[in-house]
Amino acid sequence: MAAARGQRRGRDGSGTPRRARGVYMISVAAEIAGMHPQTLRLYETRGLITPERSSGNTRLYSETDLERLSRIQELTTELGMNLAGVEKVFELEQELERMRARLRELARSSACAGRSSASSCRTSPPARP
């Protein structure tokens, strides 16, 4: 089965999705995002982004980080939100995703309970609260 775009394994076989692997140093990431490097440092301090670190402790930004920077810029510039508001939006989006995962789990359990042979259902580990 072919992997989704951006989700292929790297040459190193690490299994880390390419979009999530940090490849851009802060100066390059800032230029791509149209921001000052200090802004990226501020966002990291606030917990809005978490770039990987190289063995030499250099920040490495991924495509996923760049998308998140774009989302931060959209919320602050276009919607006039402050960083506390952006943090709250991200928290709520994360909570929503947890709830969706729980709903999927419950739907699987419900479908499984309705079958005559429970042994035909796959078991999955319980979701974290």
N, C-alpha and C positions, 0 to 999 in steps of 0.2 A: 504494500500500500504506500503510495507516495505521500510524503509529508506535506503539510500546508506550507505555503510560501512563508519564508522567514523562520520556519520551524525545523528545518533540516539540521541534521547533526553536522558539527564542524569537522574539519579534516582530522582534528585531534581525537575525535570520537567521544568527546566529553559529554555529549548529550545536551549541552547547554544550548537552548535555542539561539540562533544567530542574532535575532532582534534583541535578546536580553544580554548578550555578551558585550562587555565594555570594550570599546575600540578607540574612542575619540578622547584625546587629552582635553583639558579644560579650555584651552585657547581655541581649539577647533570646534568643540561643542558650543562654546559661547558665540563664535562667529556664525555657525549654522543656525543657531537659535535667534540670532540678532540681539544678543544680550551681552552685558559686560561680564567678564569672568567673576568679578566680585558678587554679582547677582546670583550666579550659580552657587557660590560658596554660602551666601545667605540662605538660599533655598535648602541647601544641605543642612545647615545649622538648624533651620526650622523643621527639618524632617520631611520636607516636601519631595525631595529626591534623595536617592542613596546610590551614588555611583560606586562601581567596583573600585578596588585599589590594586595597583600593580605591586609586585614584590618590593619595589622602591617607594611605595606609598603614594604614587601618582594617581590622581583621580582618573578613572576611565569611564566615559559615558557611552551608553548603548543607544540603539535606535529607540528602544522603549523609553529611556530617559529623555531623549529628544522629543518624543511624542508628549511626554508628561510636561516638559518645559513649555511646549506649544499650548497645552491645555491650561497651564498656569497663566501664561500670557493672555490667553483668550478670556479667562475669568477675571483677571485684574484689569486688563485694558478695555476690552469690549463691554464687560458687565460691571466694571467699577468696583469689583470686590477687593477687600483687603486680604492680606495673607492669612489672617485668622479665619476669614470666611472660606478661603481656598482649602485650608486644613480641614475645616468642617465638611466641606463638599467631598473631599477625598475620604474622610472617615465614613460618611454616609454611603458613598459608593461602595466602599469595602464591606460595610454592613449589609448592604443590599445584595452583594455577590454572595456573602455567607448565607443569607436567607434563601437565595435562589438555589444554592447547592443543597441546603437542607430540604427544600421543596422537592428537588429532583430525587433525593434519597428517600423521602417519604412516598413519592409516587412509585418508585421502584419497589419499596416494601409493600405498598398497597397492592400493586399488580402481582407481586409474588404471593401474597397472602390469598389472593383470589384464585390462584392456580390449584389444581388438585394435588400436584406433587411438589411439595416445598423443596425437595432435593434438586429440582430442576432450576431453582433460583440461585444465582450467584450471591455469595455473601460478600459484603464490603465492610471495611472497618467503620465504626460509628464516626459521625462528623464531630469535629471539635466545637465546643460552645463558643 
